[in-house]
Amino acid sequence: MARGIALTAAIVGALLAVSGSGGAAAQQTPKRGGTLVFRALGPEPACLNVLPMSCNQGGQAYWSEKVLPTAFDVGPDFTYEESLVSRVDFTRKRPFTLTYHIRPEARWSDGVPVTAQDFIFTLRAIRRHATPEFRDLHAPIRSARAVDPKTLQVVLRPRSASWHDFFGNILPAHVLRGSDLTRVWGDRIDDPRTGRPIGSGPFLVERLERGRQLVLRRNPRYWGPHPAYVERLVVRFAQSATDPSEELGSGELDVAMGVPPSVVGAVRRQPGMRLVTGAAVNFEQLAVQLGPNAHPALRNKLVRRALAYGIDRPALVRQTWGEIDPSHRVLNSAVYLTQSRYYEPNWGAYRYRPAEARRLLEQAGCRTGADGIFSCGGERLSLRFVTSPVVSSRAQVLPMIQAQLRAAGVEVVPVFAAPGTFFGQILPQGAFDVALFSWGSAPAASWAGIYGCGGVDNYTRYCQRLVTAHLNQADRILDDRRRGSVLNRADRGLASDVPTIPLFQFVATAAYDTSVRGFRFLPWNPLWNAENWWLARSH
């Protein structure tokens, strides 16, 4: 029902494609009809009901926005854009009020308009039936009322930067009212009274084929710029990324999410296929422990800055991702992704400068030993760099960091732990000096829990009152531009204190048959513009 309202330490397996283009035939008149088969990564949904998380534990619910659109989508620049609403006005003084203007043309597939009552029904359903996580998202809402059929007014208790996510998949009140919402929509999304498919998006659910795929079909009464071009969109579920060349070549697949790195070059060379890459929403970083279980020298910000100067981050990117995406770049923000319009390279000063790293260590009072490794306060600067090798690139990255920091006079002791131990014990207990793992980002994500004093996921034990104040303030700002300014102010503070070192976003891949036109994917919603896809050949 909502996208990415919290950040978690990500165990990254198969990543989603970020961007791509359908090729040079964009000026052709789109053809209508045909079936397009799309390979998704992850398990099939246990059920199609969008309320309980148990139905979509595999995280594949992005397909639901093509059937039950949300108030907002997240666009290519990783910011919110209007979907079911044309605009939302908000007040800057108490009572903090959001006024949602629902698109006049928006209607359900049975012809009934989408109204403010649908939004209110959805809100009540979430509060009654959704998981605590989603209910907590709506806790700031004091009241919601329909001003008129197409206008909704929401009054907030405190302000919340997550207000764009208040209204995820909007439910059809006129067909669900009176139904047991815990029992509907197991294998279909329909009017429980008639069994007919229902939705307000460009596609409707035709059927769920257990153990294989979800079949969507065009909604002929879609209210958007045009009905979907393809007659059917088949979402085929796959547990892991495999070489898609044979299935693409035979026409069994049209689009395949995730291409194993070992076959990227071969897929690129295949005639009639195209491979696209881009920056995913998961980013790798080094968390530097400042707590009692860490090396005491790490409590000195000069030592932490020395680590940042002693790591050649562009070299890590080239070694890890160069063959897949030579244009991939370092992440120079701890709060925004590179594709965000609010991204500022606040960490850009930390270029690879081992001499500067050594100078800072000397300034911190550390002294070089006979083997070139510094000692600080009489204790050898030997640091436990802990990670979990669930992502294969970490087995490459950690030895590279080890060699780079040795040139700066720091000894790195690599420690590889099982995922359960790493995420369940080592990180929460602070049993590391530096930890290598990834966070996943969302446009309205709260970073106070990660970098703020006493944050629930603040594994570094970092606490800087001004940075925490900025992060807390950002969580209460309704205006995205102003929020971006405050978050970047906090990020500059983080760059000065170095409790973390951002490295890079993961690279994501997808392959597709060149007969697919209008193709564009986003990592947070790979079916973002699926209504614009079309097939240049019969299928």
BELCORNOR-V223949 format. One record per backbone hydrogen bond with DSSP energy under -1.0 kcal/mol. CO is the residue of the C=O (numbers start at 0). NH is the residue of the N-H. E is the energy in kcal/mol with one decimal. If there is no record, write none. Layout:
CO;NH;E / CO;NH;E
//
This chain:
24;27;-1.8 / 33;230;-1.6 / 33;231;-1.9 / 35;233;-2.8 / 36;253;-2.4 / 36;254;-2.0 / 37;235;-3.1 / 38;256;-1.9 / 39;237;-1.5 / 51;54;-1.5 / 52;55;-1.7 / 54;45;-1.4 / 54;46;-1.1 / 55;58;-1.8 / 59;62;-1.3 / 60;63;-1.7 / 62;65;-1.5 / 63;66;-1.3 / 63;67;-3.9 / 65;202;-2.3 / 66;199;-1.9 / 66;200;-1.7 / 68;169;-2.0 / 69;83;-1.7 / 70;82;-2.6 / 70;84;-1.3 / 72;80;-2.7 / 74;77;-2.0 / 76;340;-1.4 / 78;74;-3.0 / 80;72;-2.9 / 83;102;-2.6 / 86;100;-2.6 / 88;98;-3.1 / 95;155;-3.0 / 96;90;-1.5 / 97;153;-3.2 / 98;88;-2.2 / 99;151;-2.3 / 100;85;-3.0 / 102;105;-1.2 / 105;113;-2.2 / 107;110;-2.3 / 111;107;-3.7 / 114;118;-1.2 / 115;119;-2.3 / 116;120;-2.6 / 117;121;-2.3 / 118;122;-2.4 / 119;123;-2.3 / 120;124;-2.3 / 121;125;-2.4 / 122;126;-2.2 / 123;127;-1.5 / 124;128;-2.9 / 125;129;-1.7 / 130;134;-2.2 / 131;135;-2.9 / 132;136;-1.2 / 135;138;-1.3 / 137;140;-1.9 / 139;156;-3.5 / 142;154;-2.4 / 144;152;-2.9 / 147;150;-1.8 / 148;115;-2.5 / 149;101;-2.3 / 150;146;-2.0 / 150;147;-1.3 / 151;99;-3.0 / 152;144;-2.4 / 153;97;-3.4 / 154;141;-2.8 / 154;142;-1.6 / 159;162;-1.3 / 161;164;-2.0 / 162;165;-1.4 / 166;70;-2.3 / 170;172;-1.1 / 171;174;-1.2 / 171;175;-1.7 / 172;176;-2.1 / 175;178;-2.7 / 178;180;-1.0 / 179;182;-2.0 / 185;47;-1.0 / 188;197;-1.8 / 190;194;-3.6 / 195;190;-2.8 / 198;108;-2.2 / 201;218;-2.6 / 203;216;-2.6 / 206;214;-3.0 / 208;211;-2.0 / 208;212;-1.7 / 211;236;-2.0 / 212;208;-2.9 / 213;234;-3.2 / 214;205;-2.7 / 214;206;-1.6 / 215;232;-2.4 / 216;203;-2.8 / 218;221;-1.6 / 228;32;-3.3 / 230;217;-2.7 / 231;35;-2.5 / 232;215;-2.6 / 233;37;-3.3 / 234;213;-2.7 / 235;39;-3.1 / 237;41;-3.9 / 243;247;-2.8 / 244;248;-2.9 / 245;249;-2.0 / 246;251;-1.4 / 246;252;-1.9 / 253;512;-2.5 / 254;38;-2.9 / 255;510;-2.4 / 259;262;-2.0 / 262;266;-2.6 / 263;267;-2.3 / 264;268;-1.4 / 269;272;-1.4 / 271;513;-2.0 / 273;511;-2.3 / 275;509;-1.7 / 277;507;-2.8 / 280;440;-2.1 / 281;505;-2.4 / 282;438;-2.0 / 283;502;-2.5 / 284;436;-1.8 / 285;500;-1.9 / 286;434;-2.4 / 290;293;-1.3 / 294;297;-1.9 / 295;298;-1.6 / 296;299;-1.8 / 299;303;-1.7 / 300;304;-2.6 / 301;305;-1.9 / 302;306;-1.7 / 303;307;-1.7 / 304;308;-2.3 / 305;309;-1.7 / 308;352;-2.5 / 310;312;-1.5 / 311;315;-1.7 / 312;316;-2.1 / 313;317;-2.6 / 314;318;-2.6 / 315;319;-2.3 / 316;320;-3.1 / 317;321;-1.7 / 320;324;-3.4 / 324;327;-1.9 / 331;346;-1.9 / 336;339;-1.6 / 339;342;-1.4 / 343;345;-2.6 / 344;347;-1.7 / 346;349;-1.7 / 348;350;-2.1 / 352;356;-2.1 / 353;357;-2.3 / 354;358;-2.1 / 355;359;-2.4 / 356;360;-1.9 / 357;361;-2.2 / 358;362;-2.4 / 359;363;-1.7 / 360;365;-2.5 / 361;364;-1.7 / 366;374;-2.6 / 368;371;-1.8 / 372;368;-2.2 / 373;380;-3.1 / 374;366;-2.7 / 375;378;-1.7 / 378;375;-2.8 / 379;381;-2.4 / 380;410;-2.3 / 382;412;-3.2 / 383;432;-1.6 / 383;433;-2.4 / 384;414;-2.5 / 385;435;-2.6 / 386;416;-2.7 / 390;393;-1.8 / 391;394;-1.3 / 392;395;-1.1 / 392;396;-2.6 / 393;397;-2.1 / 395;399;-1.4 / 396;400;-2.5 / 397;401;-2.3 / 398;402;-2.1 / 399;403;-2.5 / 400;404;-2.7 / 401;405;-1.4 / 402;406;-1.2 / 404;409;-2.7 / 405;408;-1.5 / 408;373;-2.7 / 410;382;-3.0 / 412;384;-1.8 / 414;386;-2.3 / 417;421;-3.0 / 418;422;-2.9 / 419;423;-1.7 / 420;424;-1.9 / 420;425;-2.6 / 421;426;-2.5 / 424;428;-2.3 / 425;430;-2.1 / 426;429;-1.1 / 429;431;-1.6 / 432;288;-3.0 / 433;385;-2.7 / 434;286;-2.8 / 436;284;-2.3 / 437;9;-2.1 / 438;282;-2.9 / 441;444;-1.8 / 446;449;-1.1 / 446;450;-2.7 / 447;451;-1.5 / 448;456;-2.1 / 451;454;-2.3 / 454;457;-1.7 / 456;458;-1.8 / 457;460;-1.0 / 459;289;-3.1 / 463;467;-2.7 / 464;468;-2.3 / 465;469;-2.2 / 466;470;-2.4 / 467;471;-2.7 / 468;472;-2.4 / 469;473;-2.5 / 470;474;-1.3 / 472;475;-1.8 / 473;476;-1.1 / 474;160;-2.6 / 478;482;-2.4 / 479;483;-2.5 / 480;484;-1.8 / 481;485;-2.0 / 482;486;-2.8 / 483;487;-2.2 / 484;488;-1.5 / 485;489;-2.1 / 486;490;-2.4 / 487;491;-2.0 / 488;492;-1.4 / 489;493;-2.2 / 490;494;-2.6 / 491;495;-1.5 / 492;496;-1.9 / 493;497;-3.3 / 498;287;-2.9 / 500;285;-1.9 / 502;330;-2.1 / 503;283;-3.2 / 505;279;-3.1 / 507;277;-1.3 / 508;257;-2.5 / 509;275;-2.7 / 510;255;-3.2 / 511;273;-2.1 / 512;515;-2.3 / 514;535;-3.1 / 516;533;-1.8 / 524;527;-2.1 / 526;529;-2.1 / 528;531;-2.4 / 529;532;-1.4 / 530;228;-1.4 / 533;516;-3.1
//
